[in-house]
Amino acid sequence: MKIIFVGDIFCGGDLLKEKPSPKLIQIPEFYEADFRIANLENPLSDWPGVADKCVIHAPTSAVEYLKAFKIDGVSLANNHIQDKEEQGIKDTFNTLTKESIQYCGAGKTLDDARKPMILDKGGEKVAILSYCDFAKSYMSQIGLATEKSPGVAPLSYEKIIEDLEKLRSDVSKVILFFHWGREHTWFPPQHDIDLAKKLLEHPKVSLIVACHSHLPQGCIEHNGKKAFMGLGNFLFPNSFIKPPVQIDYPKSALDYDITHGYHTVYKLTHKRWSKWCRRSLVVSFDTNADTVHTIFAEQDYLKPVTRKIVPFKRFYILTWIYNNTGRIYHYLSDLWYKYVVFKRLFLSYRFYIKQTGLRIFLSKVINKIKNKVGIK
């Protein structure tokens, strides 16, 4: 059995301007596999409501793109699947089920969310378990499933072990699909690396793949197995954003700014991904040979088309750093993340000044200072 794993797919934004077609993914190995599994980073819903947060979403009709791409299953364990509120996640379940697309990592209840996706070919059965991290400063506003309400499966070592032990006896291999870590950084947190290594020591776990970084990170190699810490954006089209930071589908857009960041906006803005946020890893797992092959991909700057590209050296450099820097890595990871946060803050303020003007920016800064020191 050959299984392809890809990172984030967003079935909205500028993709909706294109006719659903397999030609939007120009990677031969993708269609040669027996199964194709992705992280679906949006709800599929026509419900008008949206959550009070940064949101992305697509209509139920956008499932036609998943069908065109021959996607067999999706992980729903992520921080955007509930962007259309509780009704939106229910609509997503119903839409995927209607089209015979399997899903895991989210469900109508906690038990449902923790159920595995089973891939079956010729009697060989492979399980995929999916979980989303939560309660972190960089991973908040996560709608966890409960005994009575829908949501995502929480990423917990204890729960993962429980679910591994509950698997049916005829499952030959297990892949873990996570949504974790910090966005837009090359270096995952040390505790994620430690958890990956711990889970790779479990005899039932064959491979770990993960998302949320929005750029391709490196790979952990441990116990003869691999954990891909962040696959990156596989097909994540550009899109319009309206204030404060919500996806928008304007009927006409003649006057708008352009940004390459993901931050608060103050008028209609077109979000375009930078180079490394358009690159991703495609992981091919041959269960018979027990081998893992990495394919490198890149999405066009303006068009929602993803192509195979030559390997980029950064992946191998990051992989070496993750596996060989020992105790130094923790400090390197934290220091780099502080730089990422500072850069993001600087760029967001610069964009704020661009859209509102320097006078309004300075006025708000002065008012904040006055409030802090108690001056009326």
C-alpha positions in Angstrom: 0.0 0.0 0.0 1.3 3.4 -0.9 0.0 6.4 1.0 0.7 10.1 0.3 0.5 12.6 3.1 0.3 16.3 2.3 0.1 19.4 4.5 -2.5 22.1 4.7 -5.3 22.3 2.0 -7.6 25.3 2.0 -10.6 24.8 -0.3 -11.4 28.4 -0.5 -10.0 31.8 -1.4 -8.8 32.2 -4.9 -9.2 28.5 -5.5 -12.9 29.1 -6.0 -12.1 31.0 -9.1 -10.7 27.9 -10.7 -12.6 24.9 -12.1 -12.0 21.8 -9.9 -9.4 19.8 -11.8 -6.6 17.3 -10.9 -4.3 19.6 -13.0 -4.1 22.0 -10.1 -1.8 19.5 -8.5 1.1 18.7 -10.8 2.9 15.9 -8.9 2.8 12.5 -10.6 3.5 10.5 -7.4 0.4 12.2 -5.8 -2.0 10.4 -8.2 0.0 7.2 -8.4 -0.6 6.4 -4.7 -3.3 4.1 -3.4 -4.4 6.7 -0.9 -4.1 10.5 -0.5 -4.4 12.1 3.0 -4.4 15.8 3.8 -5.0 18.3 6.6 -8.2 20.1 5.7 -7.7 23.5 7.2 -11.2 24.9 6.8 -14.8 23.9 7.5 -17.1 23.2 4.6 -20.3 25.0 5.4 -22.9 27.4 4.1 -23.8 28.5 7.6 -23.7 32.3 7.8 -22.3 32.5 11.3 -18.5 32.7 12.0 -16.5 32.3 15.2 -15.2 35.4 17.0 -11.6 34.8 16.0 -9.3 34.7 12.9 -11.4 32.6 10.5 -11.1 30.9 7.2 -13.9 28.9 5.6 -15.3 27.6 2.3 -18.8 26.6 1.0 -19.9 23.0 1.0 -19.6 23.0 -2.8 -15.8 23.3 -2.4 -15.7 19.6 -1.6 -15.6 19.2 -5.4 -11.9 20.2 -5.2 -11.2 17.4 -2.8 -12.9 15.0 -5.2 -11.0 16.4 -8.2 -7.7 15.9 -6.2 -8.8 12.3 -5.4 -8.4 13.0 -1.7 -9.3 9.8 0.2 -9.2 11.1 3.7 -8.5 14.3 5.7 -7.4 15.2 9.2 -9.8 17.7 10.8 -7.7 18.1 14.0 -6.8 21.7 13.6 -7.5 25.2 14.9 -9.8 26.3 12.0 -12.3 23.4 11.6 -14.7 25.2 13.9 -14.4 28.7 12.3 -18.1 28.3 11.2 -19.1 27.5 14.8 -20.7 24.2 15.9 -23.0 24.1 12.9 -20.0 24.5 10.5 -18.2 21.5 11.9 -21.4 19.4 11.6 -21.8 20.5 8.0 -18.2 19.4 7.4 -18.8 16.0 8.8 -22.0 15.6 6.7 -20.4 16.9 3.5 -17.4 14.6 3.7 -19.5 11.6 4.6 -21.8 12.2 1.7 -18.8 12.2 -0.7 -17.2 9.1 0.9 -14.2 11.1 2.1 -12.9 9.7 5.4 -11.9 12.0 8.2 -10.4 11.7 11.7 -9.2 14.0 14.4 -12.7 15.6 15.0 -16.1 14.2 15.7 -19.6 14.7 17.2 -18.2 13.6 20.6 -14.8 13.1 22.2 -15.0 9.3 21.5 -15.9 10.0 17.9 -13.1 12.5 17.5 -10.5 9.9 18.7 -11.6 7.2 16.3 -9.0 6.1 13.7 -9.3 6.4 10.0 -8.8 2.9 8.5 -7.2 2.5 5.1 -7.9 -1.0 3.6 -6.3 -2.5 0.5 -6.3 -6.2 -0.3 -6.9 -7.0 3.4 -4.0 -4.9 4.7 -5.3 -2.3 7.2 -3.5 0.9 8.2 -4.8 3.2 10.9 -4.4 7.0 11.1 -5.0 8.8 14.4 -5.1 12.6 14.4 -4.9 15.1 17.3 -4.6 18.9 17.8 -2.5 20.6 20.4 -4.2 23.0 22.8 -3.9 25.3 25.8 -0.7 26.8 24.5 0.1 30.5 24.0 0.5 29.8 20.3 -2.2 27.2 20.1 -5.3 28.7 21.7 -9.0 29.0 20.8 -9.1 25.2 20.1 -12.6 23.7 20.2 -12.0 20.4 21.9 -14.6 17.7 21.6 -16.5 16.7 24.8 -18.8 13.8 25.7 -21.7 15.8 24.4 -20.4 18.4 21.9 -18.4 18.2 18.6 -14.8 19.3 18.3 -11.3 18.1 17.8 -9.3 15.3 19.5 -6.9 16.8 22.1 -3.2 16.0 21.7 -2.3 14.1 24.8 0.3 11.4 25.2 -1.9 9.4 27.6 -4.9 9.6 25.2 -2.7 8.6 22.2 -1.5 5.5 24.1 -5.0 4.6 25.1 -6.1 4.9 21.4 -3.2 2.9 20.2 -4.1 0.1 22.6 -7.7 0.1 21.5 -6.9 -0.5 17.8 -8.3 -3.6 16.2 -5.8 -6.5 16.1 -5.7 -6.7 12.3 -4.3 -3.2 11.9 -0.7 -3.6 10.6 0.6 -0.1 10.9 -0.3 3.3 12.5 0.4 6.8 11.4 0.0 9.7 13.7 -1.2 13.0 12.2 -0.7 16.0 14.5 -1.5 19.7 14.4 1.0 21.4 16.7 3.9 23.8 17.2 4.4 27.4 16.4 3.5 29.1 13.2 6.0 30.5 10.7 9.2 29.2 12.5 11.8 26.7 11.3 12.2 25.3 14.8 9.5 23.3 16.6 9.4 23.4 20.4 11.7 21.0 22.2 8.8 19.3 24.0 7.2 18.5 20.6 10.5 16.8 19.5 10.6 14.9 22.8 7.1 13.7 22.4 7.7 12.6 18.8 10.7 10.5 19.9 8.7 9.0 22.7 5.9 8.0 20.4 8.3 6.6 17.7 9.4 4.1 20.4 5.9 2.7 20.5 5.9 -0.6 18.5 2.6 0.3 16.8 3.6 3.7 15.5 5.2 3.6 12.0 5.3 7.3 11.1 4.4 10.8 12.4 3.4 13.7 10.1 2.3 17.1 11.3 1.0 20.6 10.3 0.4 24.1 11.6 3.9 25.6 10.9 2.7 26.8 7.4 6.2 26.2 6.1 8.2 23.0 5.7 10.2 22.0 8.8 12.7 19.2 9.2 12.4 15.6 10.2 13.2 13.7 13.4 14.8 10.3 12.9 14.5 8.0 15.9 14.2 4.3 16.5 14.5 3.6 12.8 11.3 5.7 12.1 10.6 9.3 11.1 8.5 12.3 12.4 7.9 15.1 9.9 7.4 18.0 12.3 5.7 20.4 9.8 4.7 19.6 6.2 3.8 23.2 5.3 1.1 24.6 3.0 0.4 22.1 0.2 -2.4 24.0 -1.5 -3.4 27.1 0.4 -4.7 29.7 -2.0 -4.3 33.4 -1.6 -7.5 35.1 -0.3 -9.1 38.3 0.6 -9.3 39.3 4.3 -11.7 41.8 5.8 -11.2 43.5 9.2 -10.2 42.4 11.7 -8.8 39.2 10.2 -11.5 37.1 8.6 -11.7 35.5 5.1 -13.9 37.4 2.7 -15.4 36.7 -0.7 -16.2 40.2 -2.2 -18.3 40.3 -5.3 -15.9 42.9 -6.7 -12.5 44.0 -5.4 -11.0 47.1 -7.1 -9.3 48.8 -4.2 -7.3 46.7 -1.8 -3.9 46.4 -0.2 -1.6 43.3 -0.4 0.1 41.6 2.5 2.3 38.6 2.9 1.7 38.3 6.6 -1.2 37.0 8.6 -2.3 39.8 10.9 -5.1 42.3 11.7 -6.2 44.4 8.7 -8.2 47.6 8.6 -9.7 47.5 5.2 -10.0 44.9 2.4 -6.7 43.2 1.9 -5.4 40.4 -0.4 -3.3 37.9 1.5 -0.6 36.3 -0.6 1.8 33.7 0.8 5.6 34.3 0.7 7.9 31.9 -0.9 8.6 29.5 2.0 4.9 29.4 2.9 4.2 28.2 -0.6 6.7 25.3 -0.3 5.8 22.0 1.3 6.8 18.4 1.9 4.9 15.5 0.4 5.5 12.2 2.3 5.1 8.9 0.5 4.8 5.8 2.7 5.2 2.4 1.2 3.7 0.1 3.9 4.9 -3.1 2.1 8.6 -2.0 1.8 8.3 0.0 5.1 10.0 2.9 3.4 9.4 6.7 3.5 10.1 9.0 0.5 10.1 12.8 0.6 8.8 14.8 -2.4 9.2 18.6 -2.5 6.4 20.9 -3.8 5.7 24.6 -4.3 2.5 26.5 -5.0 2.5 29.3 -7.6 2.6 32.9 -6.2 -0.7 33.9 -7.8 -2.4 30.8 -9.0 -3.6 27.9 -6.8 -1.4 25.4 -8.6 1.1 23.1 -6.8 4.0 21.6 -8.6 6.9 19.2 -7.8 10.2 20.9 -7.4 13.8 19.9 -6.8 14.7 19.2 -3.2 15.5 22.3 -1.1 18.7 22.1 1.1 17.0 23.8 4.0 15.0 20.6 4.8 18.2 18.6 5.2 19.9 21.3 7.3 16.9 21.6 9.6 16.8 17.8 9.9 20.5 17.7 10.9 19.9 20.5 13.5 17.0 18.7 15.1 18.9 15.5 15.4 22.4 16.6 16.4 22.4 19.8 18.5 21.3 18.3 21.8 20.7 20.6 24.7 21.6 23.7 22.6 18.5 23.1 20.5 16.1 24.3 23.2 17.7 27.7 23.4 18.1 28.0 19.6 14.4 27.2 19.2 13.2 29.8 21.8 15.6 32.5 20.6 14.4 32.1 17.0 10.8 32.2 18.0 11.3 35.4 19.8 12.8 36.8 16.6 9.8 35.6 14.6 7.4 37.2 17.1 9.3 40.5 17.0 9.4 40.5 13.2 5.7 39.7 13.0 4.9 42.5 15.4 7.0 45.0 13.6 5.5 44.2 10.2 1.9 44.3 11.6 2.5 47.8 13.0 4.1 48.9 9.8 1.0 47.6 7.9 -1.3 49.4 10.4 0.4 52.7 9.7 0.1 52.0 6.0 -3.6 51.4 6.1 -4.7 54.0 8.8 -2.0 56.6 8.6 0.7 57.7 11.0 -1.5 60.2 12.8 -4.0 57.6 14.0 -1.2 55.2 14.9 0.6 57.9 17.1 -2.7 58.9 18.6 -3.5 55.4 19.7 0.0 54.9 21.1 -0.3 58.2 23.1 -3.7 57.2 24.5 -2.3 53.8 25.6 0.6 55.5 27.4 -1.8 57.9 29.1 -4.0 55.1 30.2 -1.1 53.2 31.7 0.2 56.2 33.7 -3.3 57.4 34.6 -3.4 60.6 32.7 -6.8 61.7 31.4 
